[in-house]
Amino acid sequence: MPTKKSSRTWHAIGTLGIGLAERGDVRINRLQDRLAPKIPFPHKHDFYQLIFVKTGKGWHDVDFTRHNVHSSQVFILKPGQVHGWELAKSSKGFVVEFTNESLRSYFSVDIFPDVAKWDLKNLPESLFVEMEAEFMHPDKLSQQVLQGYLEVLLLKLSRDLEEPTAKSTVKEDLHREFRDLVEVHFKTEHAVEFYAELLKISAKSLSAKIQRLVGQSAKDIIQERLLLEAKRLLVYSHLSISEIGYDLGFEDANYFSRFLKQNMEESAMKFRERSQK
């Protein structure tokens, strides 16, 4: 049974996996050696995790959504996402882990959706095998070589996006910067005006540009992030509903209760009970 603490803590790259790694490193392990993690599921990381399932089946939960797992499948997990899996013991593949510091400045993993999943039959296993050889038999240039392999791997995956490109427009940069700021400040700052001021743009203009780009208002994105964190805390903590609201910057418990009621299809208590079961 996973502890509440394991799913609330941001586990660093040095606490998981096989073989030493630190921020900026690229690490690769065999999936079959990682089926039972050091830290019980569910848990979350402060680094990216790319899972290549060459053969296998089971399920993978990412932030309350269950994905069926099968052969020739790739997942990318972003920092902060709560996940857990149950895969067949015969499953084989690779787990690649890295941080923002592992990537060259012009490449961003944010081009991928929050739940990035591909069904790929032509992804070359040889790329992973070569990465593993570099990691298992390192020399002074191995991490630079691994970073190069990682970039090739991510570029190959980016081809399968609806709009595959590693480049971004000014509007896409604005969207990415806005989401990055929300990720940092969402617990204390709920107003669009706060983010607009940091981005040196009017709140009205920010909302309009975000709406045109992703079909959501800036306010919706802030509230969506608050709701996700509220759900995580409801399921993976012992905090009361009012304590969760306070943790998320809602000083009025009644206002937080109304926020949950407006954005959830069931009561917070029912969601907590059902999800924990």
C-alpha positions as CSV (number, residue, x, y, z in Angstrom):
1,M,0.0,0.0,0.0
2,P,1.6,3.3,-1.0
3,T,1.9,6.0,1.7
4,K,0.3,9.4,1.3
5,K,3.8,10.9,1.7
6,S,5.2,9.0,-1.3
7,S,2.6,10.5,-3.6
8,R,2.9,14.0,-2.3
9,T,6.7,14.2,-2.4
10,W,8.5,15.3,-5.5
11,H,11.1,12.5,-5.9
12,A,14.4,13.6,-7.4
13,I,16.2,11.7,-10.2
14,G,18.8,10.5,-7.7
15,T,16.2,8.6,-5.6
16,L,14.8,6.4,-8.3
17,G,16.2,4.1,-10.9
18,I,19.3,1.9,-11.2
19,G,22.6,3.6,-11.4
20,L,23.6,7.1,-10.1
21,A,22.2,10.2,-11.8
22,E,21.8,13.8,-11.0
23,R,20.1,16.8,-12.7
24,G,21.4,17.3,-16.2
25,D,22.2,13.6,-16.6
26,V,20.3,11.2,-18.9
27,R,19.7,7.8,-17.4
28,I,18.4,4.7,-19.1
29,N,17.3,1.4,-17.5
30,R,15.5,-1.7,-18.8
31,L,11.8,-1.6,-18.1
32,Q,11.8,-5.1,-16.8
33,D,14.2,-3.9,-14.0
34,R,11.9,-1.1,-13.1
35,L,8.5,-2.8,-12.9
36,A,8.6,-2.6,-9.1
37,P,9.9,0.9,-8.2
38,K,12.0,1.7,-5.1
39,I,9.3,4.2,-4.0
40,P,5.8,2.7,-4.0
41,F,3.2,3.8,-6.5
42,P,1.5,6.2,-6.8
43,H,4.3,8.8,-6.8
44,K,5.6,11.8,-8.7
45,H,9.0,13.0,-9.9
46,D,10.8,16.3,-10.4
47,F,12.1,15.0,-13.7
48,Y,10.9,13.6,-17.0
49,Q,10.4,9.9,-17.6
50,L,10.1,8.3,-21.0
51,I,8.7,4.8,-21.0
52,F,9.1,2.6,-24.1
53,V,7.1,-0.6,-23.9
54,K,8.6,-2.9,-26.5
55,T,6.4,-5.9,-25.4
56,G,3.9,-6.1,-22.6
57,K,0.5,-5.3,-21.3
58,G,-1.2,-3.9,-18.3
59,W,-2.3,-0.4,-17.2
60,H,-0.7,3.0,-16.5
61,D,-2.5,5.6,-14.4
62,V,-1.5,9.2,-15.0
63,D,-3.3,11.9,-12.9
64,F,-6.6,9.9,-12.5
65,T,-6.7,8.7,-16.1
66,R,-6.1,5.0,-16.7
67,H,-4.3,4.0,-20.0
68,N,-4.2,0.5,-21.3
69,V,-0.7,-0.6,-22.0
70,H,0.3,-2.8,-24.9
71,S,3.4,-3.5,-27.0
72,S,5.1,-0.8,-29.1
73,Q,3.9,2.0,-26.9
74,V,5.7,5.2,-25.6
75,F,4.7,7.4,-22.7
76,I,6.3,10.7,-21.6
77,L,5.7,11.8,-18.0
78,K,6.3,15.4,-17.0
79,P,7.5,16.6,-13.6
80,G,4.7,16.6,-11.0
81,Q,2.4,14.1,-12.6
82,V,1.2,11.4,-10.2
83,H,1.4,8.0,-11.8
84,G,1.5,4.3,-11.2
85,W,1.5,1.2,-13.3
86,E,0.8,-2.5,-13.1
87,L,2.5,-4.3,-16.0
88,A,2.9,-8.0,-16.8
89,K,6.1,-9.5,-15.4
90,S,7.0,-10.4,-19.0
91,S,7.0,-6.8,-20.1
92,K,10.2,-5.5,-21.8
93,G,11.4,-2.1,-22.9
94,F,13.3,0.9,-21.6
95,V,12.9,3.8,-19.1
96,V,14.7,7.0,-20.0
97,E,14.9,9.8,-17.4
98,F,16.2,13.3,-17.7
99,T,15.7,16.9,-16.6
100,N,15.4,20.3,-18.3
101,E,19.1,20.7,-17.9
102,S,19.6,17.6,-20.0
103,L,18.2,19.4,-23.1
104,R,19.7,22.0,-25.3
105,S,18.2,25.4,-24.8
106,Y,16.2,25.5,-28.0
107,F,14.3,22.2,-27.4
108,S,11.4,22.0,-25.0
109,V,9.4,18.9,-23.9
110,D,6.4,21.2,-23.5
111,I,5.7,20.7,-27.2
112,F,4.2,17.4,-26.1
113,P,0.7,17.2,-24.5
114,D,0.4,16.7,-20.8
115,V,-0.5,13.0,-21.3
116,A,1.9,12.2,-24.2
117,K,1.3,8.7,-25.5
118,W,2.2,7.1,-28.8
119,D,1.5,3.7,-30.5
120,L,4.7,3.2,-32.5
121,K,5.8,0.1,-34.3
122,N,8.8,1.6,-36.1
123,L,10.7,3.2,-33.3
124,P,14.2,1.7,-33.5
125,E,15.1,-0.4,-30.4
126,S,18.7,0.0,-31.5
127,L,18.6,3.7,-30.4
128,F,17.8,2.6,-26.8
129,V,20.4,-0.2,-26.9
130,E,23.1,2.3,-27.9
131,M,21.9,4.7,-25.1
132,E,22.1,1.9,-22.6
133,A,25.6,1.0,-23.6
134,E,26.7,4.6,-23.1
135,F,25.1,4.7,-19.7
136,M,26.4,1.4,-18.5
137,H,30.0,2.0,-19.7
138,P,30.5,5.7,-19.2
139,D,33.5,7.8,-20.2
140,K,34.0,11.6,-20.0
141,L,31.8,12.2,-23.0
142,S,29.1,9.7,-22.3
143,Q,26.6,12.2,-21.0
144,Q,27.0,14.5,-24.0
145,V,26.5,11.5,-26.3
146,L,23.4,10.5,-24.3
147,Q,22.0,14.0,-24.5
148,G,22.4,13.8,-28.3
149,Y,20.6,10.5,-28.5
150,L,17.8,11.9,-26.3
151,E,17.3,14.8,-28.6
152,V,17.1,12.5,-31.6
153,L,14.6,10.3,-29.8
154,L,12.4,13.3,-28.8
155,L,12.6,14.7,-32.4
156,K,11.4,11.3,-33.8
157,L,8.5,11.4,-31.4
158,S,7.6,15.0,-32.3
159,R,7.0,13.9,-35.9
160,D,3.9,12.1,-34.6
161,L,2.3,15.2,-33.1
162,E,-0.7,16.7,-35.0
163,E,1.5,19.7,-35.8
164,P,5.0,18.2,-35.6
165,T,7.7,20.8,-35.0
166,A,10.5,21.5,-32.6
167,K,10.2,25.2,-33.4
168,S,7.5,27.5,-32.0
169,T,5.7,30.6,-32.9
170,V,5.5,33.7,-30.8
171,K,2.0,32.8,-29.7
172,E,3.1,29.3,-28.8
173,D,5.9,30.8,-26.7
174,L,3.4,33.0,-24.9
175,H,1.2,30.0,-24.1
176,R,4.3,28.0,-22.9
177,E,5.5,30.9,-20.7
178,F,2.0,31.4,-19.3
179,R,1.7,27.7,-18.4
180,D,5.2,27.8,-16.8
181,L,4.2,30.7,-14.7
182,V,0.9,29.1,-13.7
183,E,2.9,26.0,-12.6
184,V,5.0,28.1,-10.3
185,H,2.4,30.4,-8.9
186,F,-1.0,28.7,-9.1
187,K,-1.3,28.1,-5.4
188,T,-1.0,31.7,-4.5
189,E,-2.1,33.6,-7.6
190,H,-5.5,32.9,-9.2
191,A,-6.0,36.1,-11.1
192,V,-5.2,36.5,-14.8
193,E,-4.0,40.0,-14.2
194,F,-1.0,38.7,-12.1
195,Y,0.3,36.6,-15.0
196,A,-0.4,39.2,-17.6
197,E,1.7,41.7,-15.7
198,L,4.6,39.3,-15.5
199,L,4.3,38.7,-19.3
200,K,4.1,42.4,-19.9
201,I,0.7,42.2,-21.7
202,S,-2.8,43.2,-20.8
203,A,-5.1,40.7,-19.1
204,K,-7.6,41.1,-21.9
205,S,-5.0,40.5,-24.6
206,L,-3.5,37.5,-22.8
207,S,-6.9,35.8,-22.5
208,A,-7.8,36.5,-26.1
209,K,-4.5,35.1,-27.4
210,I,-4.6,32.0,-25.2
211,Q,-8.2,31.4,-26.2
212,R,-7.4,31.6,-30.0
213,L,-4.4,29.3,-29.5
214,V,-5.7,26.5,-27.4
215,G,-9.5,27.0,-27.2
216,Q,-9.4,27.7,-23.5
217,S,-9.3,31.0,-21.6
218,A,-6.4,31.9,-19.4
219,K,-8.8,31.8,-16.4
220,D,-9.8,28.2,-17.3
221,I,-6.2,27.1,-17.5
222,I,-5.5,28.5,-14.0
223,Q,-8.6,26.8,-12.6
224,E,-7.9,23.6,-14.4
225,R,-4.5,23.5,-12.7
226,L,-6.0,24.2,-9.3
227,L,-8.6,21.5,-9.8
228,L,-5.9,18.9,-10.7
229,E,-4.0,19.7,-7.6
230,A,-7.1,19.6,-5.5
231,K,-7.9,16.1,-6.8
232,R,-4.3,15.0,-6.1
233,L,-4.6,16.2,-2.5
234,L,-8.0,14.7,-2.1
235,V,-6.7,11.2,-3.1
236,Y,-3.1,11.2,-2.0
237,S,-3.2,13.1,1.3
238,H,-5.0,13.1,4.7
239,L,-5.8,16.8,4.5
240,S,-9.4,17.9,5.1
241,I,-11.2,19.7,2.3
242,S,-10.8,23.1,4.1
243,E,-7.0,22.4,4.6
244,I,-6.7,21.6,0.9
245,G,-8.4,24.8,0.0
246,Y,-6.0,26.8,2.3
247,D,-3.0,25.0,0.8
248,L,-4.3,26.1,-2.7
249,G,-4.7,29.7,-1.7
250,F,-8.4,29.8,-0.9
251,E,-8.8,31.7,2.3
252,D,-12.6,31.2,2.3
253,A,-13.5,27.5,2.8
254,N,-17.0,28.1,1.5
255,Y,-15.6,29.6,-1.7
256,F,-13.4,26.6,-2.2
257,S,-16.3,24.3,-1.7
258,R,-18.2,26.2,-4.4
259,F,-15.2,26.0,-6.7
260,L,-15.1,22.2,-6.3
261,K,-18.9,21.8,-6.7
262,Q,-18.8,23.9,-10.0
263,N,-15.9,21.9,-11.5
264,M,-16.5,18.3,-10.4
265,E,-19.2,15.9,-11.4
266,E,-19.5,14.6,-7.8
267,S,-18.8,15.8,-4.3
268,A,-15.3,16.1,-3.1
269,M,-15.9,13.4,-0.5
270,K,-17.4,11.0,-3.0
271,F,-14.5,11.6,-5.3
272,R,-12.0,10.9,-2.5
273,E,-13.8,7.7,-1.4
274,R,-14.2,6.4,-4.9
275,S,-10.6,7.1,-6.0
276,Q,-9.0,5.7,-2.9
277,K,-11.0,2.5,-3.4
